[in-house]
Amino acid sequence: MSIFACITHSKSIKTFPVVGRTLFKICDKLDVKFNDLVFKLTAKQRANEAIDLFLGTDIPESRRKELLPKMVYLERIFGYTGSEFFQYGLENLPKGQRSDYISEREHFEFCKTINDTSCHLIFEDKHLTYEHFKKFFKREVLHLDTSKDSLPQFVDFVSKHPQFIIKPCRGSLGEGVQVIDMAAEPSAEDLFKRLIKNYHGDFIVEELMKCCKEIAALHPKSVNTVRIPTLNYGDHIDIIHPQLRIGQGDSVVDNAGQGGVMCLLDPQTGVVIAAADKKGHRYEGKSINGIPIIGFQVPRFDECCAFARELATVVPQNRFTGWDLALTDDRGWVMIEGNSLPQFGFQLTSQKGFRQEARAILKAFGH
């Protein structure tokens, strides 16, 4: 959470949503200026961190010195992060082809251009998200804080759901998400006190969902979701570059930021056509948990797309939204969360820049 946007996280702002939306707009503008300054001052440090992550800390110093000025230049002038430098292979791409890729910084500008930023708070705060999209969750979700009613509500919740998932109200990339098993806890009261402290008195607990058996087989420990980006043009809703996301290792989340694999889907059929992780490792010709990933068919994909289109009508002012959806055996497709600034992870999986398509979208929205 940014130092400006965190201002909007107070209970008083939630109580007065008009004030919250106005303040959120102001904070967005301040964030842009502040982030630009931080980018310029810390570009070399971040470039070194990216080199260590992608190439290792023991690469020859001559190679590091060769990479640093290129990476710093591309970030300062075009906004490409160190991760994007390696993910998209920017070092070896001709200038014209390199510019096809949209940087993370440009991605935010794209989203803020076509979306009404006053809606972002609905998606930034998981409690507010649930309040707006309750019927699509199809499971029990409880918001907890330091109020006196929270403890008895929590005790009642865990009596019905001895295994559950906890999430900070404000967070991204799967950070802070964990599965709790009451069998390993001394008491609901002790657990509640610990969670209030660890999550700064503001979090949600959710009934634990399980994927359908076909998708769960890819990684049973996480809820593997399908990310459906929608574009709401008013008279119709388009779906672009859907992806299946698969957890890895011991992670209970499927986010790429936590090591998950992103699988690009054919938007017509829901069949996996390409796959990669955040470090750019490709999964063509590979299996995940013994299952060949290329060619994997997402079950009931047509229902998934219809579900996403329905979701896109709830907050139509947020024209470009990324929906994380899970298929269950007993409840069909359910909403996990919505993203008002969905990332362009499909550029990595497809190894194709989004710029020309983005220009056409902006033009269609009158920009």
C-alpha positions in Angstrom: 0.0 0.0 0.0 1.4 3.4 -0.9 2.0 6.1 1.8 -0.8 8.2 0.3 -3.4 5.6 -0.5 -3.1 4.1 3.0 -4.9 7.3 4.2 -8.1 5.9 2.7 -7.9 2.8 4.8 -9.4 4.3 7.9 -12.8 3.3 9.2 -14.0 6.9 8.9 -13.3 6.9 5.2 -15.2 3.7 4.8 -18.1 5.3 6.7 -18.2 8.3 4.4 -17.7 6.8 0.9 -18.1 10.1 -1.0 -15.2 11.5 1.0 -13.3 8.3 0.5 -13.6 8.4 -3.3 -12.6 12.0 -3.4 -9.6 11.5 -1.2 -8.6 8.4 -3.2 -8.5 10.4 -6.4 -6.2 13.0 -4.7 -4.0 10.2 -3.3 -3.7 8.7 -6.8 -2.3 11.9 -8.2 0.1 12.3 -5.4 1.3 8.7 -5.8 2.2 9.3 -9.4 4.5 12.3 -8.5 6.0 10.5 -5.5 6.6 7.3 -7.4 8.3 9.2 -10.3 10.8 10.7 -7.8 11.4 7.4 -6.1 12.0 5.7 -9.5 14.7 8.2 -10.4 16.5 8.0 -7.0 16.6 4.2 -6.7 16.8 2.9 -10.3 20.4 1.6 -9.9 19.6 -0.3 -6.7 16.5 -1.9 -8.2 18.5 -2.9 -11.3 21.1 -4.6 -9.1 18.3 -6.5 -7.3 16.8 -7.7 -10.6 20.2 -8.9 -11.8 20.7 -10.8 -8.5 17.2 -12.3 -8.9 17.4 -13.4 -12.5 21.1 -14.1 -13.0 22.4 -14.7 -9.5 24.7 -12.8 -7.3 27.9 -14.4 -8.6 27.8 -13.1 -12.2 31.0 -11.5 -13.5 31.3 -7.9 -12.4 32.0 -6.9 -16.1 28.6 -8.3 -17.1 26.9 -6.5 -14.2 28.6 -3.2 -15.3 27.4 -3.9 -18.9 23.8 -4.4 -17.8 23.4 -1.6 -15.3 23.4 1.4 -17.6 21.0 -0.3 -20.1 18.6 -1.2 -17.3 18.7 2.2 -15.6 18.2 4.0 -18.9 15.2 1.9 -19.9 13.5 2.4 -16.6 14.1 6.1 -16.3 13.1 6.9 -19.9 10.5 4.2 -20.7 9.5 2.9 -17.3 10.6 -0.8 -17.8 11.5 -2.4 -14.5 14.5 -4.6 -14.0 12.2 -7.7 -13.9 10.6 -6.6 -17.2 14.1 -6.1 -18.7 14.7 -9.9 -18.3 11.2 -11.2 -18.7 10.7 -9.6 -22.1 14.3 -10.1 -23.2 14.6 -6.3 -23.8 18.4 -6.3 -24.1 18.4 -8.2 -27.3 15.2 -6.8 -28.9 15.4 -4.2 -31.7 14.2 -0.8 -30.5 11.0 -1.0 -32.5 10.1 -4.4 -31.2 11.1 -3.5 -27.7 8.7 -0.6 -27.6 5.8 -3.0 -28.3 5.9 -3.9 -24.6 4.0 -1.8 -22.1 5.9 -1.1 -18.9 4.4 -1.4 -15.5 4.4 2.4 -15.2 2.5 2.8 -18.5 0.2 0.0 -17.4 -1.0 2.1 -14.5 -1.6 5.1 -16.8 -3.6 2.9 -19.2 -5.9 1.7 -16.4 -6.3 5.2 -14.9 -7.1 6.6 -18.3 -10.1 4.4 -19.0 -11.2 3.6 -15.5 -13.0 5.9 -13.0 -10.4 6.1 -10.2 -13.1 6.8 -7.6 -14.0 3.1 -8.0 -10.6 1.8 -7.1 -11.3 1.7 -3.4 -14.0 -0.9 -3.9 -11.4 -3.2 -5.3 -8.5 -2.2 -3.1 -10.3 -3.1 0.1 -11.4 -6.8 0.2 -14.2 -6.0 2.7 -15.7 -3.4 0.3 -15.2 -5.8 -2.6 -17.3 -8.4 -0.7 -20.0 -5.9 0.2 -20.4 -5.0 -3.5 -20.1 -8.6 -5.0 -21.5 -10.7 -2.1 -23.8 -12.9 -4.2 -20.9 -13.9 -6.5 -18.7 -15.1 -3.7 -21.1 -18.0 -2.9 -19.4 -18.6 0.5 -19.3 -17.1 3.9 -16.9 -14.1 4.4 -16.5 -12.2 7.6 -14.8 -8.9 8.2 -13.1 -8.5 11.5 -11.6 -5.6 13.3 -11.1 -4.3 16.9 -14.8 -3.7 17.5 -16.4 -5.6 20.5 -18.6 -7.7 18.2 -15.7 -9.2 16.2 -14.6 -11.8 18.7 -18.0 -13.5 19.2 -18.5 -13.4 15.4 -15.1 -15.0 14.9 -15.8 -17.7 17.5 -19.1 -18.6 15.7 -17.4 -18.5 12.3 -14.6 -21.0 13.3 -17.1 -23.3 14.9 -18.7 -23.7 11.4 -15.4 -23.6 9.5 -12.5 -25.1 11.4 -10.3 -24.7 8.4 -10.5 -21.3 6.7 -8.5 -18.7 4.8 -7.4 -15.3 6.1 -6.5 -12.2 4.0 -5.5 -8.7 4.9 -8.2 -6.2 3.8 -5.5 -4.2 1.9 -2.9 -6.3 0.1 -1.9 -7.7 -3.3 0.2 -10.5 -4.9 -1.1 -13.0 -2.3 0.9 -11.4 0.5 -0.5 -12.2 4.0 -2.9 -14.8 2.7 -2.8 -18.1 4.7 -4.9 -21.1 5.6 -5.7 -21.6 9.3 -6.5 -25.0 10.8 -8.2 -24.7 14.2 -6.9 -28.2 15.1 -3.5 -26.6 15.5 -4.7 -23.6 17.6 -5.0 -23.5 21.4 -8.3 -21.6 21.2 -10.4 -19.3 19.1 -9.8 -16.4 21.5 -6.0 -16.7 21.5 -6.0 -17.0 17.7 -8.2 -13.9 17.4 -5.8 -11.8 19.5 -2.8 -13.0 17.4 -4.6 -12.2 14.2 -5.7 -8.7 15.3 -2.1 -8.0 16.1 -0.5 -9.5 13.0 -3.1 -8.0 10.6 -3.3 -4.6 12.3 -6.9 -5.0 13.3 -8.4 -5.2 9.8 -8.8 -8.5 7.9 -11.3 -10.9 6.5 -11.8 -14.6 7.0 -13.3 -16.8 4.3 -14.9 -20.2 4.1 -12.2 -22.4 2.5 -13.0 -23.1 -1.1 -11.7 -26.1 -3.1 -11.2 -26.1 -6.9 -12.9 -28.7 -9.1 -10.9 -31.9 -9.2 -9.5 -31.2 -12.7 -7.9 -27.9 -11.8 -7.1 -28.9 -8.2 -5.0 -31.7 -9.6 -2.5 -29.2 -11.0 -1.7 -27.9 -7.5 -3.9 -29.2 -4.6 -2.6 -26.8 -2.0 -3.8 -23.6 -3.7 -7.1 -22.3 -5.1 -6.0 -22.1 -8.8 -8.0 -19.4 -10.5 -8.7 -18.1 -14.0 -7.9 -14.4 -14.5 -10.5 -13.0 -16.9 -9.8 -9.4 -17.9 -12.9 -7.6 -19.1 -13.5 -4.4 -21.1 -16.9 -2.8 -20.5 -17.8 -0.7 -23.6 -21.3 0.0 -22.3 -23.1 -1.8 -25.1 -20.9 -4.9 -25.0 -18.2 -6.5 -22.9 -15.0 -8.0 -24.3 -12.7 -10.6 -22.8 -9.0 -10.3 -23.5 -6.0 -12.6 -22.8 -7.5 -14.9 -20.1 -5.0 -16.9 -18.0 -5.1 -19.9 -15.7 -3.0 -19.4 -12.6 -1.4 -22.3 -10.8 0.3 -22.3 -7.4 3.7 -24.0 -6.8 5.4 -25.7 -3.9 3.9 -25.1 -0.5 2.1 -21.9 -1.5 -1.6 -21.6 -0.8 -2.0 -18.9 -3.4 -1.6 -19.0 -7.2 -0.1 -15.5 -7.7 2.9 -15.2 -9.9 4.5 -13.0 -7.3 4.5 -16.0 -4.9 6.0 -18.3 -7.5 2.9 -19.4 -9.4 2.7 -20.2 -13.1 0.7 -18.1 -15.5 -1.0 -20.0 -18.4 -2.3 -18.1 -21.4 -5.6 -19.5 -22.6 -7.2 -19.5 -26.0 -10.0 -17.0 -25.4 -12.5 -19.0 -27.5 -11.8 -22.5 -26.0 -10.1 -22.1 -22.6 -7.2 -24.3 -23.7 -3.7 -23.5 -22.4 -1.5 -22.2 -25.3 1.5 -20.9 -23.4 2.9 -20.8 -19.9 5.6 -19.1 -17.9 6.5 -18.0 -14.3 7.5 -14.5 -13.1 11.2 -15.3 -13.7 10.4 -16.0 -17.4 10.9 -19.8 -17.2 8.8 -21.3 -20.0 6.6 -24.4 -19.5 6.1 -25.5 -23.1 6.6 -29.2 -23.3 6.6 -29.5 -19.4 4.2 -31.0 -17.0 2.9 -29.6 -13.7 2.2 -32.3 -11.1 2.4 -34.9 -13.8 -0.1 -33.1 -16.1 1.0 -31.7 -19.4 0.2 -28.0 -19.2 0.1 -27.0 -22.8 -3.3 -28.2 -24.1 -4.9 -28.4 -20.7 -8.6 -27.6 -21.0 -10.2 -25.4 -18.4 -13.6 -27.0 -17.7 -16.8 -25.1 -18.3 -14.9 -22.2 -19.7 -17.9 -20.7 -21.5 -19.6 -20.4 -18.1 -16.5 -18.7 -16.7 -16.7 -16.1 -19.5 -20.4 -15.5 -18.9 -19.8 -15.1 -15.2 -17.1 -12.6 -15.8 -19.3 -10.6 -18.1 -22.0 -10.4 -15.5 -19.4 -9.3 -12.9 -18.3 -6.5 -15.2 -21.7 -4.9 -15.1 -21.7 -4.4 -11.3 -19.2 -1.5 -11.3 -19.3 -0.4 -14.9 -17.3 2.7 -14.3 -14.3 0.5 -13.8 -14.2 -0.4 -17.5 -11.0 -2.6 -17.4 -11.1 -5.1 -14.6 -9.4 -8.4 -13.9 -11.6 -11.1 -12.4 -10.0 -14.0 -10.4 -12.5 -16.8 -10.6 -12.4 -20.4 -9.3 -14.4 -23.4 -10.4 -15.8 -25.6 -7.7 -17.5 -29.0 -7.9 -20.5 -28.0 -5.9 -21.1 -24.3 -6.5 -19.8 -23.7 -10.0 -17.8 -20.6 -10.7 -17.2 -18.3 -7.8 -15.5 -14.9 -7.5 -12.2 -14.8 -5.5 -11.5 -11.1 -6.1 -11.6 -8.3 -8.6 -8.7 -6.1 -9.7 -9.2 -2.5 -10.8 -5.6 -2.2 -12.1 -5.1 -5.7 -13.7 -1.5 -6.3 -14.7 -0.5 -7.2 -18.2 1.0 -10.6 -17.3 -0.1 -12.0 -20.6 2.8 -10.0 -22.3 5.1 -12.4 -20.5 3.3 -15.6 -21.3 2.6 -14.7 -24.9 6.0 -13.0 -25.4 4.2 -10.4 -27.4 3.8 -6.7 -26.6 0.3 -5.2 -25.9 1.0 -1.6 -27.2 -0.9 -1.7 -30.5 -3.9 -3.4 -29.0 -3.8 -0.9 -26.1 -3.9 2.0 -28.5 -6.9 0.6 -30.2 -8.7 0.1 -26.9 -7.9 3.7 -25.8 -9.2 4.9 -29.2 -12.4 2.9 -28.8 -12.9 4.6 -25.4 -12.4 8.0 -26.9 -8.8 8.6 -25.8 
